[in-house]
C-alpha cells in the first residue's frame, strides 16, 4: 500500500492547474507561452487517472477472486473437454477451435479402471491441467467419483446446470452421448467467461449434506406412517396388531430423526469456523439449527454464495418483472426454482417471525393493507431474513434484538 501511495503522489497533477494568473500581452502570445505547460499538466492528470483506474480494477478483482492465480485464463486454455456422464459409462469430447474437428472418446466405464484409462488417453492427446478445462452437466451421484478423481489430478472442473447448456443449442438433430459431450465441450469454449469452477466441499459439510438428505427421507416416512395410522383408525373393523406395528415404526423413525439431528450438531461442532457461523445464524430470529445447517451446506460455508440477492435467486424466492411495451405486463412473481426443502424452512421461518416478532408483524400487516397477498408478504419477509442473515455472516456478529443502524453523519452532526 505504501508503494502504491508513492506512485500516486509521484503523478499527482500540479495544484496550479485550476488557478488563474493575470498576465500581460496579446491572447496569441499568452497561448503560445502557456500551451506547453498546460499540455504537461494535462498529461500528468491523465496519468493520474489511469493509475487510479488500474488501482480500482486491481482492488475489485481481488475482492471478487481471493486468489487470482486460481482463476484460469482462456488464452492459456487450448482444450475444452466436455463429459457426458451416465450411471455405468461416460463419453468425452475435446473442442479446441471452431476450425478443428471435435475429438470424441467413449463410452468409458464409470469406474476406477475407466478413470485410469481416461488419464492414459489424456496423456496420449497431451491434455494437461495447465492447458485444459473440463466441463460437465450436474451429474448427481453418477459423477461424484469422477469429479473427485479429476480434481485430485489437478484439473479445473466446471459443473453447469443442464438446462443452461440445453438452451445454448438448437434442439433439432441427433440425441446421443457423443453429441451431448460435444455440445458440452463447445459450450465451455463459447461461455468460458461464465463458467463457475467447482471445488470439493470439506468432509464435514459433505457428511452434513448426507445426513440432511437422510433426514428428509425419514421425515417423509414419518408423515407417511402417521397418515396411514390415522386412516386405519377410521376403519370400523380394526386389528390391534396393525395399530401396534404402525406405532412402533413411527416411534422408531422419530428416534432416528432425533439421532440424525444429534449427528449433524456434532459434525458442525468439529469445525470451529462452521460452529461459529452456526451460532451466528441461530441468533437470528426465526432461524433454527436445521435451517442453519442447510444454509451452511447450500452456500458451502458461505464461500460459494456471499450475496443475499444471489441466494434469493438460487432458492427461487426472488421476484422477477415481466413486461414489455404497452401490451405485455404481469405482476412480478418468483419462479420457485432451486432446492425446495430449504425454501420450505425459510417460509416457515417467515411465518414464525410474522406471528411472534413485533417488527415483522407490523411489516406483514402493512403489506396486507397495501393490497399484497399473504403469500407475497411472507415472501418479502423471507427476503428480508436472508438479507439479515448474510449481513450477520459478513460482520461475524450475532443478531442484536432491537438494533437500529445509524448513519455516521448523524453522529458527527450530533
C-alpha positions as CSV (number, residue, x, y, z in Angstrom):
1,X,0.0,0.0,0.0
2,X,2.9,2.4,0.8
3,X,4.4,1.6,-2.6
4,X,1.1,2.4,-4.3
5,X,0.8,5.7,-2.3
6,X,4.2,6.7,-3.5
7,X,3.2,6.1,-7.1
8,X,0.1,8.1,-6.8
9,X,2.0,11.0,-5.2
10,X,4.6,10.9,-7.9
11,X,2.0,11.6,-10.6
12,X,-0.4,13.9,-8.8
13,X,-1.3,16.8,-11.0
14,X,0.0,20.2,-10.1
15,X,-2.4,22.2,-7.9
16,X,-1.8,25.2,-10.1
17,X,-3.8,23.6,-12.9
18,X,-7.0,25.2,-11.7
19,X,-5.5,28.5,-10.7
20,X,-5.8,31.6,-12.9
21,X,-2.9,34.0,-13.2
22,X,-3.1,37.6,-14.6
23,X,-0.7,38.1,-17.5
24,X,0.2,40.8,-19.9
25,X,0.3,40.6,-23.7
26,X,-1.9,39.5,-26.6
27,X,-4.0,36.4,-26.5
28,X,-1.9,34.7,-29.2
29,X,1.3,35.4,-27.2
30,X,-0.3,34.1,-24.0
31,X,-1.5,30.9,-25.7
32,X,1.9,30.3,-27.2
33,X,3.6,30.8,-23.9
34,X,1.3,28.7,-21.7
35,X,0.4,25.9,-24.1
36,X,3.5,23.6,-23.2
37,X,2.8,24.0,-19.5
38,X,-0.9,23.2,-19.9
39,X,-0.2,20.1,-22.0
40,X,2.3,18.8,-19.5
41,X,-0.2,19.3,-16.7
42,X,-3.0,17.6,-18.7
43,X,-0.7,14.6,-19.4
44,X,0.1,14.4,-15.7
45,X,-3.7,14.4,-14.9
46,X,-4.3,11.7,-17.4
47,X,-1.5,9.6,-15.9
48,X,-3.0,10.1,-12.5
49,X,-6.5,9.0,-13.7
50,X,-5.0,5.9,-15.5
51,X,-3.2,4.9,-12.2
52,X,-6.5,5.3,-10.3
53,X,-8.4,3.1,-12.8
54,X,-5.7,0.4,-12.6
55,X,-5.7,0.5,-8.8
56,X,-9.5,0.3,-8.7
57,X,-9.5,-2.6,-11.1
58,X,-7.0,-4.5,-9.0
59,X,-9.0,-3.9,-5.8
60,X,-12.2,-5.1,-7.5
61,X,-10.6,-8.2,-8.9
62,X,-9.0,-9.1,-5.6
63,X,-12.4,-8.7,-3.9
64,X,-14.2,-10.9,-6.3
65,X,-11.4,-13.5,-6.5
66,X,-9.3,-14.1,-3.4
67,X,-6.5,-15.7,-5.4
68,X,-6.1,-14.5,-9.0
69,X,-3.7,-17.4,-9.7
70,X,-6.5,-19.9,-9.2
71,X,-8.7,-18.5,-12.0
72,X,-7.7,-19.9,-15.4
73,X,-7.3,-17.6,-18.3
74,X,-8.8,-18.5,-21.6
75,X,-5.6,-17.7,-23.5
76,X,-3.9,-20.5,-21.5
77,X,-6.7,-23.0,-22.2
78,X,-6.2,-24.8,-25.5
79,X,-8.5,-27.8,-24.9
80,X,-12.2,-27.6,-23.8
81,X,-13.3,-31.0,-22.6
82,X,-17.0,-32.0,-22.3
83,X,-18.0,-35.1,-20.4
84,X,-21.5,-36.7,-20.6
85,X,-21.9,-39.0,-17.6
86,X,-24.3,-41.9,-17.2
87,X,-24.7,-44.5,-14.4
88,X,-22.3,-47.0,-15.9
89,X,-20.3,-45.2,-18.6
90,X,-19.3,-41.7,-19.7
91,X,-18.4,-40.1,-23.0
92,X,-15.8,-37.4,-23.5
93,X,-15.2,-34.8,-26.3
94,X,-12.5,-32.3,-26.8
95,X,-13.2,-28.9,-28.5
96,X,-10.1,-26.8,-29.4
97,X,-11.1,-24.2,-32.1
98,X,-14.1,-23.9,-34.4
99,X,-11.9,-24.8,-37.4
100,X,-10.7,-28.1,-35.9
101,X,-12.8,-31.3,-35.6
102,X,-14.1,-32.4,-32.2
103,X,-12.3,-35.4,-30.8
104,X,-14.6,-37.9,-29.1
105,X,-13.7,-40.9,-27.0
106,X,-16.1,-43.4,-25.3
107,X,-18.0,-44.8,-23.9
108,X,-15.6,-45.4,-21.0
109,X,-16.5,-47.4,-17.9
110,X,-17.6,-45.2,-14.9
111,X,-15.2,-47.0,-12.6
112,X,-11.7,-46.7,-11.2
113,X,-10.4,-48.8,-14.2
114,X,-12.1,-46.4,-16.6
115,X,-10.6,-43.4,-14.8
116,X,-7.1,-44.8,-15.3
117,X,-7.9,-45.4,-18.9
118,X,-9.1,-41.8,-19.2
119,X,-5.9,-40.4,-17.8
120,X,-3.9,-42.5,-20.2
121,X,-5.9,-41.1,-23.1
122,X,-5.3,-37.6,-21.8
123,X,-1.5,-38.2,-21.9
124,X,-1.8,-39.5,-25.5
125,X,-3.7,-36.4,-26.5
126,X,-1.4,-34.1,-24.5
127,X,-4.2,-32.9,-22.3
128,X,-2.9,-31.5,-19.0
129,X,-4.3,-29.4,-16.2
130,X,-2.4,-26.4,-17.5
131,X,-3.9,-26.3,-21.0
132,X,-7.3,-27.9,-20.4
133,X,-10.6,-27.2,-18.7
134,X,-13.3,-29.8,-18.1
135,X,-17.0,-29.0,-18.2
136,X,-19.9,-31.3,-17.4
137,X,-23.6,-31.0,-16.5
138,X,-24.6,-31.5,-12.9
139,X,-24.5,-35.3,-12.8
140,X,-25.6,-36.1,-9.2
141,X,-24.2,-39.2,-7.6
142,X,-23.2,-40.7,-11.0
143,X,-20.4,-38.3,-11.5
144,X,-19.2,-37.8,-7.9
145,X,-16.3,-40.3,-8.2
146,X,-15.1,-38.9,-11.5
147,X,-15.2,-35.3,-10.4
148,X,-13.3,-36.1,-7.2
149,X,-10.8,-38.1,-9.2
150,X,-10.2,-35.4,-11.8
151,X,-10.0,-32.7,-9.1
152,X,-7.3,-34.7,-7.3
153,X,-5.3,-34.8,-10.5
154,X,-5.3,-31.0,-10.6
155,X,-7.9,-30.4,-13.5
156,X,-10.2,-27.4,-13.4
157,X,-13.8,-28.6,-13.4
158,X,-16.9,-26.5,-14.2
159,X,-20.3,-28.0,-13.4
160,X,-23.1,-26.3,-15.2
161,X,-26.9,-26.6,-15.0
162,X,-28.2,-29.0,-17.7
163,X,-31.0,-26.5,-18.7
164,X,-28.5,-23.7,-19.3
165,X,-26.4,-26.0,-21.6
166,X,-29.5,-27.2,-23.4
167,X,-30.7,-23.7,-24.2
168,X,-27.4,-22.8,-25.8
169,X,-28.1,-25.1,-28.7
170,X,-30.8,-25.9,-31.2
171,X,-32.8,-29.0,-30.2
172,X,-33.0,-30.4,-33.8
173,X,-30.8,-33.3,-34.7
174,X,-29.5,-36.4,-33.0
175,X,-29.5,-37.0,-29.3
176,X,-26.7,-39.3,-28.2
177,X,-24.0,-39.3,-25.6
178,X,-21.4,-38.3,-28.2
179,X,-23.5,-35.4,-29.3
180,X,-24.1,-34.3,-25.8
181,X,-20.5,-34.4,-24.8
182,X,-19.5,-32.4,-27.9
183,X,-22.1,-29.8,-27.1
184,X,-20.8,-29.5,-23.5
185,X,-17.3,-29.1,-24.8
186,X,-18.4,-26.4,-27.3
187,X,-20.4,-24.7,-24.5
188,X,-17.2,-24.5,-22.4
189,X,-15.5,-22.8,-25.3
190,X,-18.2,-20.3,-26.0
191,X,-19.1,-19.4,-22.5
192,X,-15.8,-19.7,-20.8
193,X,-16.1,-16.4,-19.1
194,X,-19.3,-17.5,-17.4
195,X,-18.1,-20.9,-16.1
196,X,-18.2,-21.4,-12.4
197,X,-15.3,-23.7,-11.3
198,X,-16.1,-26.4,-8.9
199,X,-14.3,-27.1,-5.6
200,X,-15.0,-30.1,-3.5
201,X,-16.7,-29.5,-0.2
202,X,-15.0,-30.2,3.1
203,X,-15.6,-33.6,4.6
204,X,-17.7,-32.2,7.4
205,X,-20.0,-30.3,5.1
206,X,-20.3,-33.3,2.7
207,X,-21.3,-35.6,5.6
208,X,-23.7,-32.9,6.9
209,X,-25.3,-32.9,3.4
210,X,-25.7,-36.7,3.5
211,X,-27.3,-36.5,7.0
212,X,-29.7,-33.8,5.8
213,X,-30.7,-35.9,2.8
214,X,-31.3,-38.9,5.1
215,X,-33.4,-36.7,7.5
216,X,-35.6,-35.6,4.6
217,X,-36.3,-39.2,3.8
218,X,-37.0,-40.1,7.4
219,X,-39.3,-37.1,7.7
220,X,-41.3,-38.3,4.7
221,X,-41.5,-41.8,6.1
222,X,-42.8,-40.4,9.5
223,X,-45.5,-38.4,7.8
224,X,-46.5,-41.4,5.6
225,X,-46.7,-43.8,8.6
226,X,-48.6,-41.2,10.7
227,X,-51.2,-40.7,7.9
228,X,-51.6,-44.4,7.4
229,X,-52.2,-44.9,11.2
230,X,-54.8,-42.1,11.3
231,X,-56.6,-43.5,8.2
232,X,-56.6,-47.1,9.6
233,X,-58.1,-46.0,12.9
234,X,-61.1,-44.7,11.0
235,X,-62.0,-48.2,9.8
236,X,-64.9,-49.9,11.5
237,X,-63.0,-53.3,11.6
238,X,-59.6,-52.9,13.1
239,X,-56.8,-55.2,14.3
240,X,-54.6,-54.3,17.3
241,X,-51.5,-55.8,15.7
242,X,-51.6,-53.4,12.7
243,X,-52.1,-50.4,15.0
244,X,-49.2,-51.6,17.2
245,X,-47.0,-52.1,14.2
246,X,-47.7,-48.6,12.9
247,X,-47.0,-47.0,16.3
248,X,-43.7,-48.9,16.8
249,X,-42.5,-47.9,13.3
250,X,-43.5,-44.3,13.9
251,X,-41.6,-44.2,17.2
252,X,-38.5,-45.8,15.6
253,X,-38.5,-43.3,12.7
254,X,-38.8,-40.3,15.2
255,X,-36.0,-41.7,17.2
256,X,-33.8,-42.0,14.1
257,X,-34.7,-38.4,13.2
258,X,-33.5,-37.3,16.7
259,X,-30.3,-39.2,16.3
260,X,-29.7,-37.6,12.9
261,X,-30.1,-34.1,14.4
262,X,-27.6,-35.1,17.1
263,X,-25.0,-36.3,14.5
264,X,-25.5,-33.0,12.5
265,X,-24.8,-30.9,15.6
266,X,-21.7,-33.0,16.4
267,X,-20.3,-32.6,12.9
268,X,-20.7,-28.8,12.9
269,X,-19.1,-28.6,16.3
270,X,-16.0,-30.3,15.0
271,X,-15.1,-27.3,12.8
272,X,-14.6,-24.1,14.8
273,X,-15.4,-21.9,11.8
274,X,-18.6,-23.7,10.9
275,X,-19.6,-23.8,14.6
276,X,-19.1,-20.0,14.9
277,X,-21.2,-19.4,11.8
278,X,-23.9,-21.8,13.1
279,X,-24.2,-19.8,16.3
280,X,-24.4,-16.6,14.4
281,X,-27.2,-18.0,12.2
282,X,-29.2,-19.4,15.1
283,X,-29.0,-16.0,16.8
284,X,-31.2,-14.5,14.0
285,X,-34.9,-14.5,14.6
286,X,-36.7,-17.4,13.0
287,X,-33.6,-19.4,12.3
288,X,-33.2,-22.8,14.0
289,X,-30.5,-25.4,13.9
290,X,-31.9,-27.2,10.9
291,X,-32.2,-24.1,8.7
292,X,-28.7,-23.1,9.8
293,X,-27.3,-26.4,8.7
294,X,-29.0,-26.1,5.3
295,X,-27.6,-22.6,4.8
296,X,-24.1,-23.8,5.6
297,X,-24.3,-26.7,3.2
298,X,-26.0,-24.8,0.4
299,X,-23.5,-21.9,0.5
300,X,-20.5,-24.2,1.2
301,X,-19.8,-22.3,4.4
302,X,-20.8,-19.0,2.8
303,X,-17.9,-19.3,0.3
304,X,-19.7,-20.1,-2.9
305,X,-22.7,-17.7,-2.3
306,X,-21.8,-14.5,-0.5
307,X,-24.7,-12.2,-1.5
308,X,-28.3,-12.4,-0.3
309,X,-29.7,-11.5,-3.7
310,X,-27.8,-14.3,-5.3
311,X,-29.1,-16.7,-2.6
312,X,-32.7,-15.5,-3.1
313,X,-32.4,-16.1,-6.8
314,X,-31.0,-19.6,-6.2
315,X,-33.8,-20.5,-3.8
316,X,-36.4,-19.2,-6.2
317,X,-37.9,-16.5,-3.9
318,X,-36.6,-13.5,-5.9
319,X,-39.5,-11.7,-7.7
320,X,-38.9,-11.1,-11.4
321,X,-40.6,-8.5,-13.6
322,X,-42.3,-9.5,-16.8
323,X,-43.3,-6.5,-19.0
324,X,-42.5,-5.2,-22.5
325,X,-44.0,-2.2,-24.3
326,X,-47.7,-1.5,-23.7
327,X,-49.3,-4.9,-24.3
328,X,-47.2,-7.3,-22.2
329,X,-47.4,-6.8,-18.4
330,X,-47.9,-9.0,-15.4
331,X,-47.1,-8.7,-11.7
332,X,-43.6,-9.7,-10.6
333,X,-43.5,-13.2,-9.3
334,X,-41.0,-15.8,-8.1
335,X,-40.1,-18.8,-10.3
336,X,-39.8,-21.3,-7.4
337,X,-36.7,-23.0,-8.9
338,X,-34.0,-24.4,-6.7
339,X,-34.0,-26.7,-3.7
340,X,-37.4,-27.0,-2.2
341,X,-36.7,-28.1,1.3
342,X,-34.6,-25.1,2.4
343,X,-37.2,-22.9,0.7
344,X,-39.9,-24.5,2.8
345,X,-37.8,-24.0,6.0
346,X,-37.3,-20.3,5.1
347,X,-41.1,-20.0,4.5
348,X,-41.8,-21.5,7.9
349,X,-39.3,-19.1,9.5
350,X,-41.1,-16.2,7.8
351,X,-44.5,-17.3,9.2
352,X,-42.9,-17.6,12.6
353,X,-41.4,-14.1,12.8
354,X,-44.6,-12.6,11.2
355,X,-46.5,-14.1,14.1
356,X,-44.2,-13.6,17.1
357,X,-41.7,-10.7,16.3
358,X,-43.4,-7.3,16.6
359,X,-41.3,-5.6,13.8
360,X,-42.0,-8.3,11.3
361,X,-45.6,-8.5,12.4
362,X,-46.1,-4.7,11.7
363,X,-44.4,-5.1,8.3
364,X,-46.6,-8.1,7.5
365,X,-49.9,-6.3,8.2
366,X,-48.7,-3.2,6.4
367,X,-48.1,-5.2,3.3
368,X,-51.6,-6.7,3.6
369,X,-53.1,-3.3,3.9
370,X,-51.3,-2.2,0.8
371,X,-53.2,-4.9,-1.1
372,X,-50.4,-7.6,-1.2
373,X,-51.5,-11.2,-0.8
374,X,-50.3,-13.2,2.3
375,X,-48.0,-15.3,0.2
376,X,-46.3,-12.2,-1.3
377,X,-45.9,-10.6,2.2
378,X,-44.3,-13.8,3.5
379,X,-42.1,-14.0,0.5
380,X,-40.9,-10.4,1.2
381,X,-40.2,-11.4,4.8
382,X,-38.2,-14.3,3.6
383,X,-36.0,-12.0,1.5
384,X,-35.6,-9.7,4.5
385,X,-34.5,-12.6,6.6
386,X,-31.9,-13.6,4.0
387,X,-30.6,-10.0,4.0
388,X,-30.2,-10.0,7.8
389,X,-28.6,-13.5,7.7
390,X,-25.9,-12.5,5.2
391,X,-25.2,-9.2,7.0
392,X,-24.6,-11.1,10.2
393,X,-22.2,-13.5,8.4
394,X,-20.4,-10.6,6.7
395,X,-19.8,-8.8,10.0
396,X,-19.3,-12.1,12.0
397,X,-21.6,-10.7,14.7
398,X,-24.7,-12.3,16.3
399,X,-28.2,-10.8,15.9
400,X,-29.0,-7.9,18.3
401,X,-32.7,-7.6,19.1
402,X,-34.0,-4.1,18.5
403,X,-30.8,-3.0,16.7
404,X,-31.1,0.3,14.7
405,X,-28.4,1.3,12.3
406,X,-27.3,5.0,12.4
407,X,-25.6,6.8,9.6
408,X,-22.1,8.2,10.6
409,X,-23.0,11.7,9.5
410,X,-25.9,11.8,12.1
411,X,-23.4,11.0,14.9
412,X,-20.9,13.5,13.5
413,X,-23.5,16.3,13.5
414,X,-25.0,15.4,16.8
